[in-house]
Amino acid sequence: MRIVPRVLSAAIAAALISTPALAAELTGTLKKIKDSGTI
């Protein structure tokens, strides 16, 4: 039963690390909203 927390911790860490790598660069309307700070 000690393996489960380690596997769960590793899965959460991998998800948090990989999320920024999958984020795409904003374009179009979303970029305009981010740049101006208003919707």
N, C-alpha and C positions, 0 to 999 in steps of 0.2 A: 504493500500500500504506500510505501514511501516514494515509489516511482511516479505516481500520479501527480503530486504537486510539482515535481520537477518538469514533467512533460508539459503540464499546464502553464507553468512559468515560462518555459522556452517558447511555447506557442504564442503567448501574449507578447513576449519580447520581440519575436520575429514579426508579428503583425505590426507592432509600433514602429519598428525599424524600417519595414518595407513600405509603409504608407507614403512617406514623402517621395520615395523613388517612383511611385506610380502616379503622383499628381502631375497633371498636364499643365503646361503654361497657359495662362488665361489669354483669350483673344476676344475680339468683338465687344459686345455689350458688357460681358463680365469684366473685361479689362477696364473699360470705361468706369464702371461702378467702383472697382477697387481703387483706381487712380484718383477719382474725385471724392470718394468716401461717402457718397450719397447715392440713394436709389432713385 
